[in-house]
Amino acid sequence: MSTTDPSTPRPLPPVAPELEDCCRSGCSPCVFDLYEDALARYEAALAAWEAAQAASK
């Protein structure tokens, strides 16, 4: 099933890292960078899911 299939469950947001999850050593990518990427993917998946839900009504 794709995320545009109206029977697909609603996407779940990524879990935000805690402040102590960052080692503060300038890692690339940082856990917060990875979270931002996951959040962008989630928002795109959610928009597609919502559009599929609206189209199926």
Secondary structure as GFF3:
##gff-version 3
##sequence-region A 1 57
A	DSSP	three_ten_helix	19	21	.	.	.	ID=ss1
A	DSSP	alpha_helix	31	55	.	.	.	ID=ss2
###
